Amino acid sequence: MKVFKFGGASVKDAEGIRNVGRILQMFENENIVIIVSAMGKTTNALEQIAELAFNEKDFDDALNILIQNHQQIISALQIDFNIEHYKQLIQTQLSQSKQFSYPKFYDQVVSIGEIISSAILSSYLNHAAINNTWLDVRTVIHTDETWREGIVDWDKTNVSCTTILPALLEKGHVVTQGFIGGTSSGLVTTLGREGSDFTGAVFSNCLNAEGLWIWKDVPGVLTADPKEFPYKTQLHELTYYEAVEMTYYGAQVIHPKTIKPLQNKQIPLYVRSFINPEAAGTRIYADDSDKTYPPIIVLKKNQLLMSVKANDFSFIAENNLSNIYNLFADYKVKANMIQTAALSFSAVVDNNPYTLNPLFEKLAEEYEILTNDNLQLLTIRHYTGEIIEELTKGKEILLEQRSRQTIQFLISDQRRGDSK
């Protein structure tokens, strides 16, 4: 049994939906679990709508544009689908803006993007005589109430998967949603931005799939983002270890949490192109042998450098470091780079005010905090002197760290102006 995941770019328009159907027809006589993301930029649009509603600003125009975009796709597909039902569902969730915290409210609104896209895809596939059943993933993937980063209850999820899915797969494909889960109280959680890959890994693990196929707009895993670096090459094979390293440092091709559930059961991951679906793509699998890789480049934008100093000029030693690390964990802030000195602790983090501001407020009770923004974090795996010279020439480097296989540079984002 296979699990397929189609991201937003693959279902951004009617032709994308039709292409999913053509890909499925390449796998005749196989019933597949199909996980789909929200269409195109729908998640971004719903985030904007949620923020407007939460701040009591007018969101009608933004919502109408979103619904019209989906209606155009529905009309082009010539399927019988009532998009107004989903508009009302969004409006109902938006009306609860004062009942929930923003993260909780965010999950109830933004998750509807996946509900709509999966329902449209399921409807089209049945229209095209590709038998499938639409499945509400909230009844299968169970999480706690960690809003925007729901933690999967693996025991309950495994029971639901193995109880519900086999009977549905006997009848045809199963179409469901990525990125979201359900709580015991009937609310929705999201699994982290780009979390649909992780959804695929959860299903693959619970169902002992023969593999997880992630369909993207690139030929496979590349050594660099082609939008940023012209000299990229394709990696035809990767070990789980190397894939984890790449995602840890910010490579966007795979969600960071995806690998572990697959590795636990030795399930291979295939990254394939929905543009050229017959191409081999990249296989990620268990292999303990040493492999030689070319330089792999990861660029994380919108980074912030925060420096923490004790108010009483005491050393940033064991007790202070332990306290700071615990606060990072409590507020779910990931440090992308860390540097310690006698009197200060510095960390490079994603510049996300919703997660950082509560952390800053807590740290300010005991420490002085300094920040620099408009930064980028450049990571090079399997670096060479030549590639370092090429990528850092003329750049303002604020921090540098090096290990046997990895080098990182924190640089000023010169296109956005100097750091403050």
VOGU-3710 file (C-alpha; in Angstrom, 3 decimals, decimal comma):
1> mkvfkfggas> 0,000/0,000/0,000  1,284/3,439/-0,964  0,752/6,868/0,564  0,830/9,904/-1,750  1,087/13,506/-0,623  0,243/16,354/-3,003  1,240/19,857/-1,913  -0,515/23,122/-2,609  1,406/23,819/-5,819  0,213/20,539/-7,342
11> vkdaegirnv> -3,478/21,422/-6,842  -3,327/25,189/-7,331  -5,675/25,154/-10,342  -7,991/22,923/-12,366  -5,187/21,543/-14,521  -3,283/20,609/-11,377  -6,291/18,659/-10,106  -6,600/16,876/-13,451  -2,893/16,064/-13,324  -3,343/14,356/-9,952
21> grilqmfene> -5,917/12,156/-11,645  -3,473/11,303/-14,425  -0,768/10,400/-11,899  -3,152/8,085/-10,063  -3,983/6,358/-13,349  -0,283/5,465/-13,638  -0,774/3,266/-10,571  -3,631/1,104/-11,793  -4,915/-1,681/-9,570  -3,482/0,023/-6,479
31> niviivsamg> -5,558/1,744/-3,829  -3,677/4,660/-2,355  -4,027/6,980/0,636  -3,930/10,465/-0,910  -3,059/13,399/1,329  -3,619/16,877/-0,045  -2,646/20,359/1,115  -4,679/23,532/0,693  -4,750/24,862/-2,870  -1,999/27,241/-3,942
41> kttnaleqia> -1,712/30,183/-1,556  -4,926/29,371/0,333  -3,173/28,918/3,685  -1,593/32,369/3,377  -4,995/33,855/2,488  -6,714/32,179/5,440  -3,944/33,370/7,757  -4,592/36,927/6,590  -8,350/36,522/7,039  -7,896/35,052/10,525
51> elafnekdfd> -5,653/37,920/11,577  -8,097/40,524/10,244  -11,003/38,908/12,073  -9,071/38,506/15,316  -8,140/42,202/15,225  -11,761/43,157/14,437  -10,940/44,394/10,939  -12,987/43,846/7,789  -12,218/40,537/6,098  -15,126/40,310/3,624
61> dalniliqnh> -13,126/41,248/0,526  -10,324/38,799/1,310  -12,809/35,995/1,997  -14,782/36,684/-1,182  -11,611/36,584/-3,287  -10,636/33,258/-1,715  -14,056/31,736/-2,422  -14,098/33,109/-5,982  -10,707/31,524/-6,679  -12,025/28,139/-5,583
71> qqiisalqid> -15,245/28,616/-7,563  -13,224/29,224/-10,734  -11,456/25,891/-10,228  -14,749/24,111/-9,540  -16,323/25,580/-12,680  -13,337/24,606/-14,824  -13,540/21,036/-13,511  -17,287/20,931/-14,250  -18,116/19,202/-10,980  -21,135/19,578/-8,722
81> fniehykqli> -19,675/21,235/-5,646  -21,225/23,754/-3,245  -18,441/26,151/-2,243  -20,934/28,349/-0,351  -21,180/25,648/2,320  -17,468/26,083/3,038  -17,746/29,873/2,997  -20,355/29,587/5,733  -18,088/27,204/7,630  -15,264/29,765/7,521
91> qtqlsqskqf> -17,627/32,553/8,618  -18,833/30,441/11,546  -15,265/29,919/12,731  -14,423/33,602/12,245  -17,349/34,568/14,477  -15,576/32,870/17,406  -12,565/35,199/17,349  -13,164/36,447/20,894  -13,746/33,014/22,400  -10,265/31,632/21,708
101> sypkfydqvv> -6,636/32,629/22,015  -5,118/33,525/18,659  -3,243/30,204/18,175  -6,421/28,248/18,961  -8,500/30,500/16,694  -5,869/30,210/13,942  -6,157/26,430/13,867  -9,958/26,443/13,562  -9,865/28,853/10,598  -6,732/27,971/8,648
111> sigeiissai> -7,422/24,220/8,708  -10,460/24,717/6,464  -8,152/25,188/3,462  -7,282/21,482/3,528  -10,915/20,492/4,061  -11,938/22,371/0,898  -9,088/21,192/-1,328  -9,499/17,533/-0,369  -13,256/17,686/-0,938  -12,780/19,248/-4,391
121> lssylnhaai> -10,147/16,667/-5,333  -12,318/13,788/-4,124  -15,306/15,115/-6,053  -13,281/15,499/-9,248  -11,734/12,024/-9,008  -15,152/10,415/-8,623  -16,386/12,544/-11,547  -13,451/11,137/-13,567  -14,355/7,548/-12,577  -11,399/7,249/-10,189
131> nntwldvrtv> -13,096/5,659/-7,194  -12,264/7,181/-3,842  -13,658/7,939/-0,402  -13,211/11,318/1,295  -11,944/10,894/4,860  -12,009/13,520/7,600  -8,488/13,269/9,005  -9,648/14,830/12,269  -11,290/11,487/13,097  -8,043/9,593/12,522
141> ihtdetwreg> -5,054/11,718/13,559  -5,538/12,535/17,227  -3,505/15,261/18,933  -3,255/17,155/22,172  -4,225/20,827/22,389  -0,868/22,333/21,491  -2,279/24,854/19,040  -0,361/25,348/15,770  2,003/22,480/16,696  -0,315/19,638/17,627
151> ivdwdktnvs> 1,449/16,649/19,192  0,181/13,354/17,811  -1,247/10,764/20,190  0,342/7,808/18,445  -1,579/5,094/20,297  -5,018/6,527/19,505  -3,991/7,443/15,964  -2,660/3,965/15,272  -5,910/2,382/16,457  -8,003/4,721/14,284
161> cttilpalle> -5,839/4,183/11,205  -5,840/0,409/11,433  -9,566/0,290/12,244  -10,902/2,754/9,651  -8,551/2,719/6,649  -8,402/-0,950/5,533  -12,141/-1,177/4,792  -12,079/2,110/2,863  -9,047/1,032/0,833  -10,856/-2,123/-0,265
171> kghvvtqgfi> -13,300/0,121/-2,157  -10,765/2,451/-3,792  -8,460/5,339/-3,003  -8,809/7,383/0,188  -8,539/11,181/-0,074  -7,797/13,061/3,128  -6,165/16,206/4,465  -2,634/17,033/5,456  -1,504/19,516/8,109  -4,373/18,991/10,567
181> ggtssglvtt> -5,569/16,739/13,367  -8,376/16,566/15,897  -8,544/16,861/19,681  -10,666/14,851/22,102  -12,849/17,953/22,560  -13,700/18,073/18,851  -11,508/21,030/17,926  -8,869/21,196/15,198  -5,117/21,463/15,581  -2,559/22,149/12,902
191> lgregsdftg> 0,704/20,208/12,837  3,067/23,059/12,011  3,539/24,987/8,771  4,100/22,611/5,817  2,951/19,777/8,077  1,262/17,756/5,315  4,506/15,819/4,775  4,323/14,769/8,414  0,719/13,648/7,919  1,951/11,364/5,155
201> avfsnclnae> 4,579/9,909/7,467  1,993/9,281/10,200  -0,280/7,350/7,829  2,694/5,463/6,369  3,867/4,415/9,822  0,471/3,346/11,132  -0,457/1,435/7,963  3,007/-0,078/7,377  3,050/1,420/3,892  5,551/0,257/1,296
211> glwiwkdvpg> 6,545/3,885/0,810  5,586/7,556/1,038  5,565/9,517/-2,224  5,737/13,323/-1,963  4,848/15,009/-5,268  6,486/18,412/-5,762  7,284/20,983/-8,453  10,976/20,010/-8,450  12,530/16,853/-9,954  13,569/15,580/-6,513
221> vltadpkefp> 15,736/16,715/-3,623  18,198/19,309/-4,902  21,484/20,509/-3,457  20,061/24,050/-3,229  16,840/25,984/-3,703  16,693/26,675/-7,467  14,963/30,000/-6,757  18,041/31,185/-4,856  21,001/29,325/-6,356  21,359/28,530/-10,076
231> yktqlhelty> 24,058/25,879/-9,597  21,900/23,174/-8,010  22,042/19,464/-8,838  19,659/16,625/-8,053  20,391/14,094/-5,340  19,062/10,740/-6,573  19,537/9,013/-3,213  19,770/10,215/0,388  20,086/8,442/3,704  17,613/9,191/6,472
241> yeavemtyyg> 20,508/10,767/8,377  21,372/13,237/5,631  17,712/14,100/5,074  17,283/14,850/8,780  20,356/17,085/8,720  19,033/18,982/5,692  15,584/19,533/7,175  17,031/20,487/10,570  18,985/23,313/8,979  15,926/24,527/7,088
251> aqvihpktik> 15,738/22,752/3,720  12,165/23,256/2,523  11,776/20,143/0,389  10,649/17,956/3,330  8,971/18,813/6,635  11,483/18,305/9,499  9,280/15,880/11,465  8,644/13,616/8,476  11,667/11,337/8,637  11,399/9,815/12,130
261> plqnkqiply> 8,083/7,921/11,675  9,408/6,502/8,403  12,802/5,599/9,836  11,178/3,778/12,754  9,711/1,257/10,309  12,314/1,496/7,529  9,755/2,952/5,106  11,374/4,677/2,107  10,409/8,201/1,072  10,247/9,149/-2,598
271> vrsfinpeaa> 10,316/12,792/-3,703  8,890/12,930/-7,214  7,906/15,640/-9,706  4,224/16,089/-10,502  5,366/17,972/-13,613  7,360/14,982/-14,876  5,851/12,087/-12,907  7,662/9,336/-14,795  11,091/10,617/-13,689  12,750/8,676/-10,870
281> gtriyaddsd> 13,078/11,564/-8,407  14,908/11,030/-5,107  14,771/8,004/-2,815  15,407/8,516/0,910  16,033/5,311/2,811  17,985/3,518/5,524  21,647/3,065/4,651  24,478/2,977/7,171  27,245/3,064/4,575  29,309/6,201/4,112
291> ktyppiivlk> 28,201/8,234/1,124  29,888/11,130/-0,605  27,710/14,165/-1,245  28,324/17,395/-3,132  27,943/20,643/-1,169  24,339/21,080/-0,021  23,188/24,661/0,534  20,329/25,822/2,765  19,334/29,479/3,142  16,923/30,506/5,903
301> knqllmsvka> 15,559/34,027/5,550  13,833/36,316/8,053  16,169/35,408/10,901  16,666/37,284/14,156  19,739/37,322/16,385  18,902/37,597/20,068  21,514/38,066/22,777  20,685/37,441/26,422  22,719/38,917/29,286  22,196/38,506/33,021
311> ndfsfiaenn> 21,138/41,777/34,659  23,647/41,326/37,489  26,612/40,607/35,163  26,799/37,027/36,431  28,253/34,392/34,154  26,031/32,645/31,635  26,997/29,324/33,191  25,148/26,108/33,938  22,198/27,502/35,904  21,495/30,413/33,572
321> lsniynlfad> 21,952/28,284/30,450  19,617/25,619/31,796  16,996/28,248/32,572  17,268/29,804/29,099  17,088/26,446/27,312  14,029/25,467/29,347  12,288/28,715/28,415  13,043/28,117/24,727  11,427/24,685/25,055  8,443/25,999/27,029
331> ykvkanmiqt> 7,687/28,646/24,392  8,472/26,294/21,490  11,200/28,478/20,001  13,854/26,594/18,036  17,385/27,970/18,006  18,856/27,634/14,514  22,322/28,626/15,730  23,730/29,158/19,239  26,787/30,930/20,585  27,767/31,407/24,220
341> aalsfsavvd> 30,240/33,789/25,830  31,197/34,470/29,428  28,405/36,966/30,049  25,971/36,371/27,198  24,004/33,767/25,283  23,138/34,381/21,622  20,709/32,460/19,430  19,517/32,789/15,857  15,774/32,147/15,566  12,976/32,482/13,034
351> nnpytlnplf> 11,604/36,017/13,323  8,047/35,118/14,328  6,506/37,656/16,736  3,756/35,280/17,871  6,273/32,877/19,374  9,092/35,291/20,208  7,232/38,080/22,026  5,985/35,858/24,897  9,504/34,418/25,247  11,052/37,903/25,283
361> eklaeeyeil> 8,607/39,024/27,979  9,536/36,083/30,181  13,283/36,436/29,614  13,101/40,173/30,374  12,144/39,351/33,963  15,713/38,187/34,617  17,842/39,200/31,638  18,711/42,022/29,292  17,804/41,220/25,673  19,309/42,686/22,508
371> tndnlqllti> 18,108/41,840/18,989  19,187/42,258/15,364  16,770/41,478/12,541  16,845/41,434/8,710  19,264/38,509/8,754  19,772/35,299/6,786  21,304/32,020/7,942  23,406/30,274/5,307  24,219/26,607/5,980  26,549/24,529/3,793
381> rhytgeiiee> 26,773/20,776/4,298  29,869/19,003/2,882  31,479/22,371/2,271  34,581/23,176/0,254  36,789/26,242/0,354  35,651/27,155/-3,130  31,942/27,108/-2,317  32,502/29,086/0,905  34,378/31,763/-1,012  31,715/31,930/-3,695
391> ltkgkeille> 28,743/32,206/-1,337  30,201/34,618/1,230  32,104/36,999/-1,029  31,087/40,580/-0,293  28,681/39,554/2,489  28,566/41,062/5,975  29,061/38,058/8,287  27,859/38,488/11,869  28,473/34,953/13,160  30,205/31,830/11,865
401> qrsrqtiqfl> 30,222/28,239/13,117  31,989/25,224/11,668  32,001/21,455/12,300  33,405/18,520/10,318  30,565/18,437/7,796  28,691/21,708/8,270  29,459/25,413/8,235  27,000/28,210/9,020  27,115/31,950/8,392  24,736/34,533/9,806
411> isdqrrgdsk> 24,678/37,318/7,244  22,929/40,634/6,797  20,036/40,557/4,336  21,390/43,340/2,171  18,256/43,477/0,041  16,239/44,532/3,093  18,651/46,987/4,601  21,064/46,835/7,508  20,284/45,200/10,807  19,055/47,388/13,635
//
